[in-house]
Structures are given as C-alpha cells and as structure tokens.
C-alpha cells in the first residue's frame, strides 16, 4: 500500500537551479513523495497529481458491449498466416486469468495533468522473488531505457542537476524510509546495474553505444573495480563515488554524467525493497489514464507481443472501437514505424498525440492486414467494465481499477442490480492492479459496518494514519470477492 504524503507548508523551496520537470520517488513501506528536478524550461513541479473532471452528468453504459462489425479496410495478405488472436477467457464463468499473463496498459494523452504515482518496472508484487538477480536487472534496464520519459530525462540533465538529484533522493530515503539501506548497498547495487547495462541493448541504444564494444571495455573494468571496492562508509563517500564514476564514464565510454546519476538513483531505490522505485514525471501531455475518468487518445488497451502490440480492449465509444479494432488484433506499426520488439512505453509514445491529430495504425487480424487512420479525441474511461445478474439473483460486478470515478460507477451498478432483485453479490477484481488509496477506502466503506479499514505507518508521526468505517448504512448483502495474482 502506498500513502501519498504532501510537503508541509514550511518545507523548503527548491533553489533557482532546480526549476522544471517533476520527479516522483515512490518508497515502499507506505511512503510516496515527490522530488523536483528542474531543466531549462520554467515549469513548476507538481508534488501530487491533480485532476480535471467534467461535472456535467453523462450517460454511462455497463455490461458487455456488442462487438463492432469486421472492418472493411482489412485485406488478405500473402505474407503467411499469423497465429490466431489470443483470447482472454471471460469471467466469472470460466477459469481465473493466469498469474503470468502480461499486464496491459491503457494509453492516452491526458489533457492536462500529471503522471500517475506508480512503478513502470515489474508490477507483480512478488514476481521478483523468483527471478535470478542478473535476469531481473536486465528486465529492469530494458523497461527503463525503453521508456521515452527516461531517455528524455537523461538527455536533459546537467552534471550538477544529476548530483543534486542523487543528493535529494538520498535525503528522502534517509529521512522517510522505514528501513533505509546503507550507502554501500546503494552504490554496489548501482555498480551491478551498470555492469548489466553494458550488455543491455536498450541501454546501449539509448546512450549511443550500440555496435561499439571497444568503448565499453575500459569502463567495464572501472565498474568491476567499484563493485569490489572497500565498503562505502556514508553519504560523502557515496557522493565521491558518483563523481568518480561520472568522470571515468565520460573518459572511457563517452557516457553522459546524467546516465550515471540516474543509475545511482535507481541503485538506491532498488537496494530498499521490491515495492520501492523511482519514476520520472512525464510532461503535462504524456500518457496517463489508469486513474482518470477520461482520456484523449484513440481509446485502446495494448500489451507487448513478439510481433507488435496486441490489442487487449478497444474502449467503447473510442476511435479505435468505432474503426472496428477488436481484442486480439495485432498492431504491427504506427505511422509506418514497426513496433515489434519495442517496449510498451515506446509504443505508447508513438501512438499518443494531442486531440484532433491523426495517427495510422498498421493492424493484422489473422491473415488480413490494414492501415487504420484514426483521429485522437476524448474518450470516457470506466472502472466498472461489466455488470450482470447471474442465476439465483446473484449480482456480478467487474471492477478493473480503483480510480477517481470507481466509487460513483460502482454505486450506480450496485443500485441497478438491487432494483433488479439482487440477493447476493460477486465483485470481481481479478487483474485489478490497484489505484487510489482514497478510492479503496470508499469501496470498503460500502460493506464494512465498523472498525479499522486501513492504517499507514512511517518514521515520521505525521505519516501514521488510521481510516475507520463511517458509513451509517453499509450493504448487508452476502458478498464474494474474486482475486488473483494480479489483484
């Protein structure tokens, strides 16, 4: 669980040298806080996400949607038969979704707000335990340097800004994490990551080192020396190690100092626990829909596939659904650029754009292919994806996430089932990745008549909170909650 902490009114203001892009450091053990790093453009950092909502009432539709007709643009293709589209089993009549099923991501261009507080790394809380450390490092590096936001950040930071970033993250960890790691652990973790990075394609490509192993040989020796050096005794020595690594990286490999600073930051958070991470804030028009009630985009959920990006869902009423895209379609290109082998973030970056702009998706459906032109626009995003009455007056609600509009949508679905004669209820949160703590509290409050709902604990007494059930008339209907490893 993550609790979002706001800076006190008396917190110090950043210096003039720090002005621009916001950075989010999420700490495990119930903490989340924002650090500000500033570039050349004068732009205020946002310590927490804010949201634009439309207060005007809108029509909402629930339950299974009628699949759109097969789109006419698809034509036969003689390049061979593609594998049949992957189908996700329906719920709840059939078996739960597999624990190892790749997580999908909705993509959009928010207008205009902040990046969500979430990790872009591996999202399954305990998945990392079963992965050997070298493989885990490679996975994290691939996700990290396949993320356009990270690449933009490392290309914009100066040496001084990189040093300030590491200093600020160190201060936050020392002051706020329940069990801060030693500086030796942080530096040695950064060294392991940098050694792995020299064999990672995404890192080499992002830093212009692909195809030139001679540039990395001497630097590899330097990092091996760092990894086996005597223990780092404190913050000052860690700071000296960072400066030394920046210098030899530039001399021997031509690497930017910002790359080294980021690896020290990621090394610091990776040395804490599996729930801690560093998330660079995206700009105000960057993809972010997981907790919003609308998007500006083409309205589709995708996940990576070895041959492109697989469509998991085309949002009802969105441009993609209206053009005929279906679950199981494979997006092979965006504006003519192939997306096979790209990270999810890279594909999202290609597809997103401002409202009214155009994008063309190259889509394959079995043996048919088509170029589908779309115009990006506002699309409503729902948390409740399915509502129906099962046998014996058993109500069923599928909740995809704990977002800003989840409580309102859930109430509407709940009362609709009640008016139809519901005697008991099944709430399906399989595949639900979580979301806003405040929304989760609201949801629990509907069914728990009294007692403690959730509590948070931190090193600072201001972080210690308790939320109690306070609803006078909680629902007393018999309730079953379906969960899986992705809940």
Secondary structure as the mmCIF struct_conf table of DSSP 4:
data_model
#
loop_
_struct_conf.conf_type_id
_struct_conf.id
_struct_conf.beg_label_comp_id
_struct_conf.beg_label_asym_id
_struct_conf.beg_label_seq_id
_struct_conf.end_label_comp_id
_struct_conf.end_label_asym_id
_struct_conf.end_label_seq_id
STRN STRN1 UNK A 4 UNK A 4
HELX_LH_PP_P HELX_LH_PP_P1 UNK A 6 UNK A 8
TURN_TY1_P TURN_TY1_P1 UNK A 9 UNK A 10
BEND BEND1 UNK A 11 UNK A 11
HELX_LH_PP_P HELX_LH_PP_P2 UNK A 12 UNK A 15
TURN_TY1_P TURN_TY1_P2 UNK A 16 UNK A 17
BEND BEND2 UNK A 20 UNK A 20
STRN STRN2 UNK A 22 UNK A 27
TURN_TY1_P TURN_TY1_P3 UNK A 28 UNK A 30
STRN STRN3 UNK A 31 UNK A 36
BEND BEND3 UNK A 40 UNK A 41
BEND BEND4 UNK A 47 UNK A 48
BEND BEND5 UNK A 56 UNK A 56
BEND BEND6 UNK A 63 UNK A 63
HELX_LH_PP_P HELX_LH_PP_P3 UNK A 64 UNK A 71
TURN_TY1_P TURN_TY1_P4 UNK A 72 UNK A 73
STRN STRN4 UNK A 75 UNK A 76
BEND BEND7 UNK A 78 UNK A 79
HELX_LH_PP_P HELX_LH_PP_P4 UNK A 81 UNK A 90
TURN_TY1_P TURN_TY1_P5 UNK A 91 UNK A 93
BEND BEND8 UNK A 94 UNK A 94
HELX_LH_PP_P HELX_LH_PP_P5 UNK A 95 UNK A 98
TURN_TY1_P TURN_TY1_P6 UNK A 99 UNK A 100
HELX_LH_PP_P HELX_LH_PP_P6 UNK A 101 UNK A 104
STRN STRN5 UNK A 105 UNK A 107
BEND BEND9 UNK A 111 UNK A 112
HELX_LH_PP_P HELX_LH_PP_P7 UNK A 114 UNK A 116
BEND BEND10 UNK A 117 UNK A 117
BEND BEND11 UNK A 120 UNK A 121
BEND BEND12 UNK A 124 UNK A 124
TURN_TY1_P TURN_TY1_P7 UNK A 125 UNK A 126
HELX_RH_3T_P HELX_RH_3T_P1 UNK A 127 UNK A 130
BEND BEND13 UNK A 131 UNK A 131
HELX_RH_AL_P HELX_RH_AL_P1 UNK A 133 UNK A 145
TURN_TY1_P TURN_TY1_P8 UNK A 146 UNK A 146
HELX_RH_AL_P HELX_RH_AL_P2 UNK A 148 UNK A 156
HELX_RH_AL_P HELX_RH_AL_P3 UNK A 159 UNK A 176
TURN_TY1_P TURN_TY1_P9 UNK A 178 UNK A 179
HELX_LH_PP_P HELX_LH_PP_P8 UNK A 180 UNK A 182
HELX_RH_AL_P HELX_RH_AL_P4 UNK A 183 UNK A 197
TURN_TY1_P TURN_TY1_P10 UNK A 198 UNK A 199
HELX_RH_AL_P HELX_RH_AL_P5 UNK A 201 UNK A 206
TURN_TY1_P TURN_TY1_P11 UNK A 207 UNK A 208
TURN_TY1_P TURN_TY1_P12 UNK A 210 UNK A 211
TURN_TY1_P TURN_TY1_P13 UNK A 213 UNK A 213
HELX_RH_AL_P HELX_RH_AL_P6 UNK A 214 UNK A 227
TURN_TY1_P TURN_TY1_P14 UNK A 228 UNK A 228
BEND BEND14 UNK A 229 UNK A 229
HELX_LH_PP_P HELX_LH_PP_P9 UNK A 230 UNK A 232
BEND BEND15 UNK A 234 UNK A 234
HELX_RH_AL_P HELX_RH_AL_P7 UNK A 235 UNK A 253
HELX_RH_AL_P HELX_RH_AL_P8 UNK A 257 UNK A 270
TURN_TY1_P TURN_TY1_P15 UNK A 271 UNK A 272
TURN_TY1_P TURN_TY1_P16 UNK A 274 UNK A 275
STRN STRN6 UNK A 277 UNK A 280
HELX_LH_PP_P HELX_LH_PP_P10 UNK A 281 UNK A 282
TURN_TY1_P TURN_TY1_P17 UNK A 284 UNK A 285
BEND BEND16 UNK A 286 UNK A 286
TURN_TY1_P TURN_TY1_P18 UNK A 290 UNK A 291
BEND BEND17 UNK A 293 UNK A 293
STRN STRN7 UNK A 294 UNK A 297
STRN STRN8 UNK A 300 UNK A 305
TURN_TY1_P TURN_TY1_P19 UNK A 306 UNK A 307
STRN STRN9 UNK A 308 UNK A 314
HELX_LH_PP_P HELX_LH_PP_P11 UNK A 315 UNK A 315
TURN_TY1_P TURN_TY1_P20 UNK A 316 UNK A 317
BEND BEND18 UNK A 318 UNK A 318
HELX_RH_AL_P HELX_RH_AL_P9 UNK A 319 UNK A 322
TURN_TY1_P TURN_TY1_P21 UNK A 323 UNK A 324
TURN_TY1_P TURN_TY1_P22 UNK A 327 UNK A 328
STRN STRN10 UNK A 330 UNK A 334
TURN_TY1_P TURN_TY1_P23 UNK A 335 UNK A 336
STRN STRN11 UNK A 337 UNK A 338
TURN_TY1_P TURN_TY1_P24 UNK A 340 UNK A 341
HELX_RH_AL_P HELX_RH_AL_P10 UNK A 344 UNK A 351
TURN_TY1_P TURN_TY1_P25 UNK A 355 UNK A 356
STRN STRN12 UNK A 358 UNK A 365
TURN_TY1_P TURN_TY1_P26 UNK A 366 UNK A 367
STRN STRN13 UNK A 368 UNK A 375
STRN STRN14 UNK A 377 UNK A 380
BEND BEND19 UNK A 383 UNK A 383
STRN STRN15 UNK A 384 UNK A 390
HELX_RH_3T_P HELX_RH_3T_P2 UNK A 391 UNK A 393
STRN STRN16 UNK A 394 UNK A 399
STRN STRN17 UNK A 402 UNK A 402
TURN_TY1_P TURN_TY1_P27 UNK A 404 UNK A 405
HELX_RH_AL_P HELX_RH_AL_P11 UNK A 406 UNK A 419
TURN_TY1_P TURN_TY1_P28 UNK A 420 UNK A 421
STRN STRN18 UNK A 424 UNK A 428
TURN_TY1_P TURN_TY1_P29 UNK A 430 UNK A 431
STRN STRN19 UNK A 435 UNK A 435
HELX_RH_AL_P HELX_RH_AL_P12 UNK A 437 UNK A 445
TURN_TY1_P TURN_TY1_P30 UNK A 446 UNK A 447
BEND BEND20 UNK A 450 UNK A 451
STRN STRN20 UNK A 452 UNK A 456
BEND BEND21 UNK A 459 UNK A 460
HELX_RH_3T_P HELX_RH_3T_P3 UNK A 461 UNK A 463
STRN STRN21 UNK A 465 UNK A 468
BEND BEND22 UNK A 472 UNK A 473
BEND BEND23 UNK A 477 UNK A 477
STRN STRN22 UNK A 478 UNK A 482
TURN_TY1_P TURN_TY1_P31 UNK A 485 UNK A 486
#
